């Protein structure tokens, strides 16, 4: 795992901004990209089904295919080290046995608990409506996406979460089954060539109720 260049919590979290222009000369090595994704997917997910899936678009040829789908977000595509496409796997339960077996192998779960959990969880997931499963994988994948944005800053990179794209075309454009893989968001990532804009937030007192 590559070393992080920034371990300042307040800087990473509270000074994060959406950066849309990057240093085009900087490419993120695959080893470091995988290390950042490994760190990001320590995020929580419902019953640990980990529905997030990542496609890293970095070559000029693949970025050119992506460009027409990006609406108003073409600068990010043109200058970033990569565009990370985050999908939710609507059949993530197919990995349930692999995940729970690994937990047993690593001593994190007794075999009888694995068996009990799988016998309950897999049929439960299979019976979800498509709308319910869409909600589950979007929530879980968004948690991983947020963590990836913060991990990227710890590694010295900036990101921009993008929701403005042609979602119905994204999976097929990168060779995925559009019936199985639900587009959640795109993150541009790279070495920032601008600082990004400061923005305002509603205060906690305006958006919170105590009962």
Secondary structure, 3 states (H helix, E strand, C coil): CCCCCCCCHHHHHHCCCCCCCECCCCCCCHHHHHHHHHHHCCCCCHHHCCCEEEEEECCHHHHHHHHCCCCCCHHHHHHCCEEEEEEEECCHHHHHHHHHHHHHHCCCCCHHHHHHHHHHHHHHHHCCCHHHHHHHHHHHHHHHHHHHHHHHHHCCCEEEEECCCCHHHHHHHCCCCCCCEEEEEEEEEECECCCCCCCCCCCHHHHCCCC
